[in-house]
């Protein structure tokens, strides 16, 4: 009996030593995501072996920058893009105020795309209108159609899209479709087979083996992009499924997306092609990105100005999307109005919003009044209270589910895209936002925000203080997993 006890004690000591070694390794490897350290420290100390396996399978991010880096553009192309950037931004000196130009330069230097000022941009806040217009553009496609989405449902909208894409492939249009593996329903295998038989190309962003044996399972391609013939593109929060038309369990679905016609479609297509080449990196026919750019950034389509901002685990240490949000908040002088379904900002975002509110900026945030993910909902409440204590106003949306990811700052700066305000979007996932510099779009987004407020109730610290013991328990447990939610 004594030998057994000694063996157990010895094993426990070795386990704790192993756990401490893993803690040191993690603290070095996860310097860009320190908020993950408390959770995994507990796991290593309590369950050294199981905790290490779990960390290597779903938690660690140190592999990402090397694994996801794809040489998609030649050095000459990058140099040419920089020349275009400098020319277009210099031409705007007399057209834009210095504060807006400062944001444009910052976004570019933080990893944003080339700046374009020849776009016609349409904002959509309803899925039916968004998809009606997108399907119309797809029907009129002449050269190629590229789609990249997180979710493709086996329902009316998903099947109608597959039928249309198959029809266009049969016409000889080049059609490429990439879906995140976790968002692809196996019931669509037959429509996908018909699509490929017609000449369409399809891939998932990751494979089954990747999800089973690699930490990449935690890195989802959350982007939502469509590009048609190189000069028309779509970006926003809408996935492909009936719930985005308001036909799901949540009822009305409040989301946002933009249709872009003009030079801004070039970086969106470049983003798709780089992701496509990554997903097909073992293919014997990768796409030559530089041959898929038929549009000149100098051709006139409209007067709207924009940049594209993409982030992901390959750049988690200085994610351009997080820095975009920080720069927008820093630039605010009168208002910051935000839609987000997942309000779990890290300390830097909380600090910037706190400073803005303290300086008199009208900071308001609309979030859902119901959960679609357990941990996220309760973290929303905790984060909302933390911000409300600093003067930020938070509203619960009651007219269905708000999935929109938008920010409007003052009368010019707008963001529409796929990135939520949480670590899932700003550390783990691949995301893309459109940064728009437009008084027209800013006014439309502000009008939509004020209309949504008619279906909201303002949350308060007093209401948060009345939470029951079960709510307190749920919030406490959820906080442990906020970096993984």
Buried (B, 14 or more C-beta within 10 A) or exposed (E): EEEEEEEEEEEEEEBBEBBBEBBEBBEEBBEBBEBBBEBBBEBBBEBBEEBBEBBEBBBBBBBBBEBBEBEBBEEEBEEBBEEBBEEBBEEBEEEBEEEBBBBBBBBBEBBBBBBBBBBBBBBBBBBBEBBEBBBEBBEEBEEBBBBBBBBBBBBEBBBEBBEBBBBBBBEEBBBBBBBBBBBBBEEBEEBBEBBBEBBBBBBBBBBEEBBEEBBBBBBBBBBBBBBBBBBBBBBBBBBBBBBBBBBBEBEBBBBBBBBBBBBBBBBBBBBBBBBBBBBBEEEEEBBEBBEBBEBEBEEEBBBBBBBBBBBBBBBBBEBBBBBBBBBBBBBBEEBBBBBBBBBBBBEBBBBBBBBBBEEEBBBBBBBBBEBBBEBBBBBBBBBBBBBBEBBBBBBBBBBBBBBBBBBBBBBBBBBBBBBBBBBBBBBBBBBBBBBBBBEBBBBBBBEBBEEBBEBBEEBBEEBBEEBEEEEEEBBEEBBEBBBBB
